[in-house]
Structures are given as structure tokens and as C-alpha cells.
Amino acid sequence: MQGRRDGQAGSSGSARRRRYRSALRDERAADTRGRIAAAARELFATRGFAGTTVALIAEHAGVATPTVYAVFSSKGEIMRELVSRLETEADGEDWRARIEAEPDPRRKLEWYAAWHRTLFATGRDVLAAALNAGGDPAVLDLREQGDRNAQAWLEPIIDALAAAGMLAPGLTQQQAVDRGLMLSSLELYFRATNGRGWSDEAYQQWLTELLRHQLLVTPGVPDGKN
């Protein structure tokens, strides 16, 4: 009986050690992944996507080049990782909750413009590198995913505007979504802030006004003459 209890105790101890070693490996792997991503982000911002090699990323992160490939497989995959973190960095859940809780559909549209300004400003370095990454397949997929994400944010707002009878006369909900997506594109953000030297606040105000003009019914204007 005693031997069996001793055996059970030994087995339990071995299981704990295995879990500890596994947790330690996971922690080290996460640390390595984080260092590689941080190094790539800094290099993409200073050298651009094309000017950054995997070897440079490895050197900057303090790891071997094969380690970078083992963790991410390519520069494009590192970029995918960086972009996927941006909503979290920009407090996307809080913004989504704020928009959903807003009872005024017009105000929802204003929050949408504010959210895009926050997202773009937070990820300016990453998004600029992604925009100039050329034909990398992973980055091209990111652009399509970005459009889908923006549409997922915009569609409930357009639904609320339509339900309240606030959409411009003759404008379908799909047309409203399409207009909103085009107006809130990353290219226009960089055209305004980098190209014309606008502040992020000026961009947000411009986007808000443009969305209102393009999507909303104009008070006092007869139907069909908006």
C-alpha cells in the first residue's frame, strides 16, 4: 500500500515537472516571437519592407536567421503578425463597445471616424510599411483582410442609419458601405497626413464631415435632391 502511494506521488511530481518545463518552453517561445516582431517593426519603420532582410531582423532580435524562419517563415508573415496586433493596441474592443452602445446613429458615424483615426495613428509605422510592401502575397492578403475588417465595423452603423431613416435618398445600404470604405481607406489617411501635412485631428474632422455629406440625409432638403 505504501509503495503504491509512493509511486503515485512520484508520478504526480513528474507530471508537475513536465507541465513546468512545457510552460517554460512556451514562455521562451513567446519571448522569442515578441523580440522578432519588435525588431522587424523597428526595421520596417526605418528601412522599409523591401530594405529589411530576414538576416537583419535576426541580428536586431538577437537570434539566428533560421530561428526567424522557424517562427514566422517569411517577412510577410511577420508583417501579418504586426498588423493583427493593431486593433488590440488601439483598444479596438473598447471602441467597438462604445459604437454599439451609442444610441444616436449619427454619433455612431462620428465614432467610426474617430476609431479609424486612432487605428491608423497607432499603427502608422506598420501600416506605412505594409502599404509599400509591393506584391508580397501575405501583405496582399492583409489588404483584403483590412477591407473585410473595416466592412464589419461599418455595416452595423449603416444598418442603424437605415433603420432610423437617416441615409441619403436613393442610397442603398450597400452603396453606403462602399462609400464609407472608400472614404476611410488607409491611402487617403496617408495622403492627408503625410502628403498634405494634416494633423490626425484634422484628418478625423475631415473624414467625419465627408461621411456625413456622402451618407446622411440633409435636413430640409426634399427627397432625391440631397
N, C-alpha and C positions, 0 to 999 in steps of 0.2 A: 504494500500500500504506500509506504514511504517512498519507494523507488518510483512509483508512478507519479506521485506528487512532484518529486524532484524533476522527473522527465518533463512534466507539464510546465513547470517553472522555467526549465531550460528552453523549452520550445517557445514560450511566451517572450523570454528575453531575446531570443534570436529574431522573432518577428518584429520586436521593437527596434532592434538594431538595423534590420532591413528597411523598415519604414524611415528611420533616421537617415540612413545612407541615401535612400531614394529622395527624401526631402532635400538633402544637401546637394545632390546632383541637380535636382530641379532648380534650386536656388542659384547654383553656379551657372546653369544653362541660361536662366533668365537674366542674370547679370551680364553674361557674355552677349546675349542678344541685345540687351539695352545699350551696352557700350558700342556695339557695332552700329546700331541705329543712330545713336547720338553722334558718332564720328561721321557717319555718312551725311547726316543733316547739316553739320557744320561745313563739310567739304562741298556739298551741293550748293550751299548758300554762297560760298566764296569762289568756287571754281566752276560751278555749273554742273549739270548732269553729265554732259559729254566730256568735260575736263576732269572728271573724277574717275579714277580706276579702282577696281576692287583691291589691288595691291596697296593703294594709298589709304583706302578705308581700313584695311587690316593694320597697316602701320599706325594710323591715327588711333585705332581702338586698342592697340597693344596685343593683337592676336596674329596668328599665322593666316596667310591668304587662304589655304584650304579650309580653315575654320569658317571664314566668311561664306564660302560656297556651301559648306555643310549646313550652315544655319539658314541661309537665305537663297542660295542657288544663283542669284543674279542681282545686278544693281536695280533692275526693275522691280524685283520682289522687295528689296529694301525700301524703295520709294512707295510701294503699295503699303508696307507696314507703317511708314511715316504718315501717309495720308489717312490711313484708317484710324489713327490716333487723334486726328484733329478735332473731331466732334467732341470727344471726351475732354480734350484740352480747352475747348471753347465752351465748356459747360452745356453741351447740347441737350442733355436731359432736362436741365432747369429751363432752358429756352423753350423746349417743346411743351413742357408743363405750363409755362406762362402763356404761350399762344393758345393752348387748348382751353385754359381757364378763362381767357378773356371773353366777356360776353358781347362786346361790340365787334362785329365783323370788320369794320373799317380799321379798328385798332389792331386787329389780328394782322392785317396787311402791313401796318407800321412796324409791328414786332418782327414780322418776316424780314423786312428790310434791315432792321437792327441786328437780327440774327446773322444775316449774310455778311454784314459789315464786320461783326465780331469774328465769325468763322474765317473770313478772308484775311483779316488783320492778324489773327492769331497764327495762321499758317502761311503768312506771306512768303517766308523763305522757302518752305517746302513746295507751295503751290507754284511759285515762280519757276523753280527748277523743273517741276512736272510739266509745266506749260511749254518749256523749252527743251523737253527731252526727246523731241523728234519722233521717230516711228517705233520706239521700243514697244513690243506687244503688251507688256504688263502695264505700261503707262497709258497706252491707248485704251485698254480695258478700264483703267481708273477713270478716264474722262467719261466713258459711258456710265460707269457706276455713279459718278458725281451727278450726272444728269438725272439718273433714277432717284438718287437721294433727294435732290432738290425738288423733284416732282412729288415725292412722298411728303415733303414738308408743305408744298404749295396746294396740293389737291384739297385737303380738308378746309383750307382757308377759302378757296374758290367755292367749295360746296356751301360754306356758311354764307358767303356773299350772295350766292344764287338763291338760297333759301330765304334770305332777307329781302330779295328783290333789289339788290344793290349793284348788280352787274350792268354794264353799259348796254343800252338797247341793241338788239341784234347780235350780241356777242355770246357765243356758246361757251359752256364751261371748258370744253377742250381748247377752244381758241384763247380763253382767258389764261389757262395753264400755260399754253405755248408762249403767249406774250410775257407772262411772268418769268418763265425760264430764260427766255432770250434777254430780257432786261436785267436779270440778276446774274448774268454769266460772269465767269471769272475774267474773261478777256476785257469786258467793259470796266471791271473794277481796276485792273492794271492800267487800262487806257486812261482812266480818270486820275488815279493816284500817282502812277509812275510817269505816264505820258504827259499829263497836264498839271501835275504837281498839286492835285487836290488833297486835302486832309481826309482822313477816314470819316470825320463828321460831315464834311461837305458831300462826300460820296453817299452817305446814308440819307441825307436830306434830299439829294437829287433823286436817288432811287425811290424813296417814298413818294415824292411828288409825281414822278413818272408813272409809277404803278397806279396811283390814284387816277391820273389822267387817262391812262390806257384801259383801265379795268372797270372803273366805277361810273355809275350814272351821275350826270351832272345835275345838281338841284336846279329846278326852274327851267330846264331845257326840255322841250317836247320830245317824246319818243321818236327815235330814228334820226335825231339831229344832234346827238351827243358828239 
